[in-house]
Amino acid sequence: TYYLPEAHTGTATLRHLLSHTGGLPHDIPREVLPYDEHTTEARIAEASLALEPVAAPGERVEYSNAGITLAALAVERATGLPFPKALQALVLEPLESS
């Protein structure tokens, strides 16, 4: 996507990432990023950016935590806000659902 030029997502769009059709694997392999007390959102995002696709965008549906992580990172980069604040300001407040 435009805000993630270093990602290996090819032509995947934000819609692909959010609908689990971005071609990314289900999750980050534990040998790449072991989940422990030192795992931060920043480390997860960094590891997600480095993932190689398992399919072309739009080719198949495969649930992907990594794709959702990259979608949140794209929102952060586009808005300049941490994802929770962007969600609050751009989605929840306009819906009066905060």
Accessible surface in RSA format (square Angstrom, percent):
REM  Atomic radii and reference values for relative SASA: ProtOr
REM  Chains: A
REM  Algorithm: Lee & Richards
REM  Probe-radius: 1.40
REM  Slices: 20
REM RES _ NUM      All-atoms   Total-Side   Main-Chain    Non-polar    All polar
REM                ABS   REL    ABS   REL    ABS   REL    ABS   REL    ABS   REL
RES THR A   1    33.86  24.1  10.10  10.2  23.75  56.6  23.56  31.6  10.29  15.6
RES TYR A   2   186.54  87.1 158.83  90.4  27.71  72.1 120.30  90.4  66.24  81.7
RES TYR A   3    92.34  43.1  87.01  49.5   5.33  13.9  54.95  41.3  37.39  46.1
RES LEU A   4     2.02   1.1   0.00   0.0   2.02   5.1   0.00   0.0   2.02   5.4
RES PRO A   5   111.78  81.5  77.03  70.2  34.75 126.3  86.55  71.5  25.23 156.8
RES GLU A   6    84.81  48.7  63.60  48.1  21.22  50.5  58.06 112.3  26.75  21.8
RES ALA A   7    14.01  12.9   0.20   0.3  13.81  31.4   0.20   0.3  13.81  36.6
RES HIS A   8    78.99  43.2  68.93  47.9  10.06  25.7  45.48  46.9  33.51  39.0
RES THR A   9     3.72   2.6   1.86   1.9   1.86   4.4   1.16   1.6   2.56   3.9
RES GLY A  10    68.04  83.9   0.00   N/A  68.04  83.9  42.41 116.4  25.63  57.4
RES THR A  11   115.21  81.9  97.85  99.2  17.36  41.4  88.07 118.3  27.14  41.0
RES ALA A  12     2.85   2.6   0.00   0.0   2.85   6.5   0.00   0.0   2.85   7.5
RES THR A  13    65.62  46.7  62.62  63.5   3.01   7.2  62.71  84.2   2.91   4.4
RES LEU A  14    68.89  38.4  65.84  47.1   3.05   7.7  65.84  46.2   3.05   8.2
RES ARG A  15   194.22  81.5 186.90  95.3   7.31  17.4  68.66  93.8 125.55  76.1
RES HIS A  16    43.31  23.7  43.20  30.0   0.10   0.3  25.89  26.7  17.42  20.3
RES LEU A  17     1.56   0.9   0.35   0.3   1.21   3.1   1.29   0.9   0.28   0.7
RES LEU A  18    99.07  55.2  82.55  59.1  16.52  41.5  82.73  58.1  16.34  44.0
RES SER A  19    53.89  45.5  38.75  51.7  15.15  34.9  42.24  90.0  11.65  16.3
RES HIS A  20    37.33  20.4  34.24  23.8   3.10   7.9  22.35  23.0  14.98  17.4
RES THR A  21    22.31  15.9  22.14  22.4   0.16   0.4  18.66  25.1   3.65   5.5
RES GLY A  22     4.28   5.3   0.00   N/A   4.28   5.3   0.82   2.2   3.46   7.8
RES GLY A  23     5.98   7.4   0.00   N/A   5.98   7.4   3.48   9.6   2.50   5.6
RES LEU A  24     3.64   2.0   1.72   1.2   1.92   4.8   1.72   1.2   1.92   5.2
RES PRO A  25    24.00  17.5  24.00  21.9   0.00   0.0  24.00  19.8   0.00   0.0
RES HIS A  26    90.58  49.5  89.04  61.9   1.54   3.9  63.15  65.1  27.43  31.9
RES ASP A  27    47.36  33.2  39.52  39.3   7.84  18.5  13.07  30.7  34.29  34.2
RES ILE A  28     5.87   3.3   1.49   1.1   4.38  10.6   1.54   1.1   4.33  11.8
RES PRO A  29    51.54  37.6  39.53  36.0  12.02  43.7  51.54  42.6   0.00   0.0
RES ARG A  30   159.83  67.1 153.49  78.2   6.34  15.1  66.60  91.0  93.23  56.5
RES GLU A  31   154.75  88.8 114.72  86.8  40.03  95.3  70.57 136.5  84.18  68.7
RES VAL A  32    84.67  55.7  57.15  51.7  27.52  66.3  62.27  54.1  22.39  60.7
RES LEU A  33     6.55   3.6   6.55   4.7   0.00   0.0   6.55   4.6   0.00   0.0
RES PRO A  34    68.54  49.9  68.06  62.0   0.48   1.7  68.40  56.5   0.14   0.9
RES TYR A  35    87.57  40.9  61.29  34.9  26.28  68.4  56.34  42.3  31.23  38.5
RES ASP A  36    67.70  47.4  43.28  43.1  24.42  57.8  32.94  77.5  34.77  34.7
RES GLU A  37   150.46  86.4 108.20  81.9  42.26 100.6  66.30 128.2  84.17  68.7
RES HIS A  38   114.81  62.7 106.82  74.2   7.99  20.4  73.60  75.9  41.21  48.0
RES THR A  39    30.23  21.5   7.28   7.4  22.95  54.7   7.28   9.8  22.95  34.7
RES THR A  40    69.65  49.5  63.53  64.4   6.12  14.6  66.57  89.4   3.08   4.7
RES GLU A  41   141.93  81.5 133.40 100.9   8.53  20.3  58.43 113.0  83.50  68.2
RES ALA A  42    75.89  69.8  61.01  94.2  14.88  33.8  69.34  97.6   6.55  17.4
RES ARG A  43    92.36  38.8  89.57  45.7   2.79   6.6  40.18  54.9  52.18  31.6
RES ILE A  44    41.21  23.4  41.21  30.7   0.00   0.0  41.21  29.7   0.00   0.0
RES ALA A  45    13.81  12.7  13.81  21.3   0.00   0.0  13.81  19.5   0.00   0.0
RES GLU A  46   125.70  72.2 121.04  91.6   4.66  11.1  41.55  80.4  84.15  68.7
RES ALA A  47    11.19  10.3   5.26   8.1   5.93  13.5  10.54  14.8   0.65   1.7
RES SER A  48     0.58   0.5   0.00   0.0   0.58   1.3   0.00   0.0   0.58   0.8
RES LEU A  49    20.70  11.5  19.98  14.3   0.72   1.8  20.15  14.2   0.55   1.5
RES ALA A  50    62.29  57.3  47.35  73.1  14.94  34.0  50.50  71.1  11.79  31.2
RES LEU A  51    14.56   8.1  11.67   8.3   2.89   7.3  14.13   9.9   0.43   1.2
RES GLU A  52   110.51  63.4 102.64  77.7   7.87  18.7  58.85 113.8  51.66  42.2
RES PRO A  53    57.96  42.2  37.46  34.1  20.50  74.5  37.46  30.9  20.50 127.4
RES VAL A  54    69.89  46.0  41.44  37.5  28.45  68.6  50.06  43.5  19.83  53.8
RES ALA A  55    12.66  11.6   0.22   0.3  12.44  28.3  10.61  14.9   2.05   5.4
RES ALA A  56    54.93  50.5  43.89  67.7  11.04  25.1  49.83  70.2   5.10  13.5
RES PRO A  57    35.98  26.2  16.76  15.3  19.22  69.9  16.76  13.8  19.22 119.4
RES GLY A  58    46.25  57.0   0.00   N/A  46.25  57.0  16.23  44.5  30.03  67.2
RES GLU A  59   117.14  67.3  81.85  61.9  35.29  84.0  40.30  78.0  76.84  62.7
RES ARG A  60   110.16  46.3  99.73  50.8  10.43  24.8  50.57  69.1  59.59  36.1
RES VAL A  61   113.98  75.0  87.82  79.5  26.16  63.0  87.82  76.3  26.16  70.9
RES GLU A  62    54.04  31.0  48.22  36.5   5.82  13.9  26.34  50.9  27.70  22.6
RES TYR A  63   119.68  55.9 111.87  63.7   7.80  20.3  79.28  59.6  40.40  49.8
RES SER A  64     4.04   3.4   4.04   5.4   0.00   0.0   4.04   8.6   0.00   0.0
RES ASN A  65    53.17  36.7  50.64  48.9   2.53   6.1  19.26  46.3  33.91  32.8
RES ALA A  66     1.45   1.3   0.00   0.0   1.45   3.3   1.45   2.0   0.00   0.0
RES GLY A  67     1.47   1.8   0.00   N/A   1.47   1.8   1.47   4.0   0.00   0.0
RES ILE A  68    68.30  38.9  67.90  50.6   0.40   1.0  67.90  48.9   0.40   1.1
RES THR A  69    34.75  24.7  27.84  28.2   6.91  16.5  17.44  23.4  17.31  26.2
RES LEU A  70     0.31   0.2   0.31   0.2   0.00   0.0   0.31   0.2   0.00   0.0
RES ALA A  71     3.20   2.9   3.01   4.6   0.20   0.4   3.20   4.5   0.00   0.0
RES ALA A  72    24.50  22.5  22.79  35.2   1.71   3.9  23.67  33.3   0.83   2.2
RES LEU A  73    25.92  14.4  23.79  17.0   2.13   5.4  25.24  17.7   0.67   1.8
RES ALA A  74     5.62   5.2   4.97   7.7   0.65   1.5   5.36   7.5   0.27   0.7
RES VAL A  75    37.40  24.6  34.42  31.2   2.98   7.2  37.24  32.4   0.17   0.5
RES GLU A  76    50.67  29.1  47.10  35.6   3.56   8.5  11.38  22.0  39.28  32.1
RES ARG A  77    98.86  41.5  71.62  36.5  27.24  64.8  38.63  52.8  60.23  36.5
RES ALA A  78    51.93  47.7  21.49  33.2  30.44  69.2  21.65  30.5  30.28  80.2
RES THR A  79    51.66  36.7  20.26  20.5  31.40  74.8  27.95  37.5  23.71  35.8
RES GLY A  80    66.66  82.2   0.00   N/A  66.66  82.2  35.84  98.4  30.81  69.0
RES LEU A  81    66.76  37.2  64.29  46.0   2.48   6.2  66.35  46.6   0.41   1.1
RES PRO A  82    69.79  50.9  64.42  58.7   5.37  19.5  68.91  56.9   0.88   5.5
RES PHE A  83    68.42  34.2  68.42  42.4   0.00   0.0  68.42  41.5   0.00   0.0
RES PRO A  84    90.01  65.6  81.26  74.1   8.75  31.8  84.25  69.6   5.76  35.8
RES LYS A  85   129.23  63.0 125.34  76.9   3.89   9.3  71.86  64.7  57.37  61.1
RES ALA A  86     0.84   0.8   0.27   0.4   0.57   1.3   0.57   0.8   0.28   0.7
RES LEU A  87    67.29  37.5  64.05  45.8   3.24   8.1  67.15  47.2   0.14   0.4
RES GLN A  88    55.57  31.1  55.50  40.6   0.07   0.2  29.09  61.9  26.48  20.1
RES ALA A  89    44.38  40.8  33.24  51.3  11.14  25.3  33.25  46.8  11.13  29.5
RES LEU A  90   105.09  58.5  84.70  60.6  20.40  51.3  85.82  60.3  19.28  51.9
RES VAL A  91    66.15  43.5  63.18  57.2   2.97   7.2  66.02  57.4   0.12   0.3
RES LEU A  92    49.30  27.5  49.30  35.3   0.00   0.0  49.30  34.6   0.00   0.0
RES GLU A  93    95.23  54.7  83.12  62.9  12.11  28.8  27.80  53.8  67.43  55.1
RES PRO A  94    88.92  64.8  51.36  46.8  37.56 136.5  64.15  53.0  24.77 154.0
RES LEU A  95   124.70  69.4 101.51  72.6  23.19  58.3 105.53  74.1  19.16  51.6
RES GLU A  96   163.49  93.9 128.12  96.9  35.37  84.2  49.12  95.0 114.37  93.4
RES SER A  97    66.54  56.2  45.26  60.4  21.27  49.0  23.88  50.9  42.65  59.8
RES SER A  98   105.76  89.4  42.12  56.2  63.65 146.6  26.18  55.8  79.58 111.5
END  Absolute sums over single chains surface
CHAIN  1 A     6149.2       4909.5       1239.7       3861.5       2287.7
END  Absolute sums over all chains
TOTAL          6149.2       4909.5       1239.7       3861.5       2287.7
